[in-house]
Amino acid sequence: MPVTDITALAQQYGADVIVDAEHSWGQLDFDVPDLQALFAGAKAKEARLRALRDAWAEPARAIPGVQVLTNADPSMTAGITAFRIEGRSSQDVATALRERFGVFTIMRPGLAKGEVVRATPALFSRMSDAQRLLEGIDTLARENR
């Protein structure tokens, strides 16, 4: 597969390249650095997802009425994070984030204290998506005070 050539062409146009080579490990002979792709290999994917998560989840911890439930310890999480906004149903929050801010999240049942909103970034998510999520959480929490 001409991944290196595709990466070079994409980078000429300012595009980042994500290589999901999960099913090729052990089947094709290649070295990750040879691909020249910014996001290739498990460690790069983990770092990308954590950066997206940290861009919204850590500032959200300081917003009154927001409870970020996922541990901040990097050894305990990468991208997926659950939260609640006090006084609002998680379904209402997920719907408002989608309809008003263009951010897709999902309501999930919670084991303790009820349902949560789960945000799951993808490798192709942009930092602006994480910022829009944070803006939505902040706005919804302020509306509830």
C-alpha positions as CSV (number, residue, x, y, z in Angstrom):
1,M,0.0,0.0,0.0
2,P,1.5,3.4,-0.9
3,V,0.9,5.0,2.5
4,T,4.1,7.1,2.4
5,D,3.2,8.5,-1.1
6,I,-0.3,9.3,0.0
7,T,1.0,11.0,3.2
8,A,3.4,13.1,1.2
9,L,0.7,14.2,-1.2
10,A,-1.7,15.0,1.6
11,Q,0.9,17.0,3.5
12,Q,1.6,19.1,0.4
13,Y,-2.0,20.3,0.7
14,G,-1.8,20.9,4.5
15,A,-3.8,17.8,5.4
16,D,-3.0,15.6,8.4
17,V,-2.9,11.8,7.8
18,I,-4.3,9.2,10.1
19,V,-3.2,5.7,9.5
20,D,-5.4,3.0,11.1
21,A,-3.2,0.0,10.6
22,E,-4.7,-2.1,13.3
23,H,-5.5,-5.1,11.0
24,S,-2.2,-5.0,9.2
25,W,0.0,-5.6,12.3
26,G,1.7,-8.9,11.8
27,Q,0.3,-9.3,8.2
28,L,2.4,-6.6,6.4
29,D,6.0,-5.8,6.9
30,F,6.4,-2.1,7.7
31,D,7.8,0.3,10.3
32,V,5.5,3.0,11.6
33,P,8.1,5.9,11.3
34,D,8.5,5.0,7.6
35,L,4.8,5.9,7.0
36,Q,5.6,9.6,7.7
37,A,2.1,10.0,9.1
38,L,1.4,12.2,12.0
39,F,-1.1,9.8,13.6
40,A,0.1,6.3,13.2
41,G,0.5,3.6,15.8
42,A,-1.1,3.1,19.2
43,K,0.9,5.7,21.1
44,A,0.2,8.5,18.6
45,K,-3.5,7.6,18.6
46,E,-3.6,7.6,22.4
47,A,-1.8,10.9,22.6
48,R,-4.2,12.5,20.0
49,L,-7.3,11.3,21.8
50,R,-6.0,12.4,25.2
51,A,-5.2,15.9,23.9
52,L,-8.7,16.2,22.5
53,R,-10.2,15.0,25.8
54,D,-8.0,17.2,27.9
55,A,-8.9,20.3,25.9
56,W,-12.4,20.2,27.2
57,A,-12.6,17.8,30.2
58,E,-10.0,19.5,32.4
59,P,-11.4,23.0,32.0
60,A,-14.9,21.7,32.5
61,R,-13.9,20.5,36.0
62,A,-13.8,24.1,37.0
63,I,-17.2,25.0,35.8
64,P,-19.8,25.3,38.6
65,G,-22.4,22.6,38.4
66,V,-20.4,20.3,36.1
67,Q,-19.2,17.0,37.4
68,V,-16.6,15.3,35.2
69,L,-16.7,11.7,36.3
70,T,-13.7,10.2,34.5
71,N,-10.4,10.2,36.3
72,A,-7.9,12.8,35.2
73,D,-5.0,10.4,35.7
74,P,-3.5,9.8,32.2
75,S,-2.9,6.1,33.1
76,M,-6.6,5.7,33.7
77,T,-8.1,7.2,30.5
78,A,-7.4,8.3,27.0
79,G,-10.4,9.8,25.1
80,I,-13.8,8.7,26.4
81,T,-15.1,10.8,29.3
82,A,-18.4,11.0,31.2
83,F,-19.9,14.1,32.8
84,R,-23.1,15.5,34.3
85,I,-24.6,19.0,34.6
86,E,-26.3,19.5,37.9
87,G,-30.1,20.0,37.5
88,R,-30.3,18.8,33.8
89,S,-31.0,15.4,32.5
90,S,-28.2,13.8,30.6
91,Q,-30.5,13.2,27.7
92,D,-31.4,16.9,27.6
93,V,-27.7,17.8,27.7
94,A,-26.8,15.4,24.9
95,T,-29.7,16.8,22.8
96,A,-28.8,20.4,23.4
97,L,-25.1,19.8,22.6
98,R,-26.1,18.2,19.3
99,E,-28.8,20.7,18.3
100,R,-27.3,23.9,19.6
101,F,-23.6,23.3,19.3
102,G,-23.2,20.6,16.7
103,V,-21.4,18.2,19.0
104,F,-22.5,14.6,19.2
105,T,-22.5,13.0,22.6
106,I,-24.6,10.2,24.0
107,M,-26.6,9.6,27.2
108,R,-25.5,6.4,29.0
109,P,-26.9,4.9,32.1
110,G,-24.7,5.4,35.1
111,L,-23.9,2.8,37.7
112,A,-23.9,5.3,40.6
113,K,-26.2,8.3,40.8
114,G,-27.8,7.8,37.4
115,E,-27.3,8.6,33.8
116,V,-24.3,10.5,32.3
117,V,-23.3,12.2,29.1
118,R,-20.4,10.4,27.3
119,A,-18.1,12.3,25.0
120,T,-16.0,10.1,22.7
121,P,-13.6,12.0,20.4
122,A,-12.4,10.4,17.2
123,L,-9.0,10.7,15.6
124,F,-10.4,13.0,13.0
125,S,-12.0,15.3,15.6
126,R,-10.5,18.8,15.6
127,M,-9.5,20.9,18.6
128,S,-12.2,23.3,17.5
129,D,-14.7,20.4,18.1
130,A,-13.4,20.0,21.7
131,Q,-13.6,23.8,22.2
132,R,-17.2,23.8,21.0
133,L,-18.0,21.0,23.4
134,L,-16.5,23.0,26.3
135,E,-18.4,26.1,25.2
136,G,-21.7,24.1,25.1
137,I,-21.1,22.6,28.5
138,D,-20.3,26.0,30.0
139,T,-23.4,27.6,28.4
140,L,-25.7,24.8,29.6
141,A,-24.3,24.9,33.1
142,R,-24.7,28.8,33.2
143,E,-28.3,28.5,32.0
144,N,-29.0,26.2,34.9
145,R,-27.7,28.4,37.7
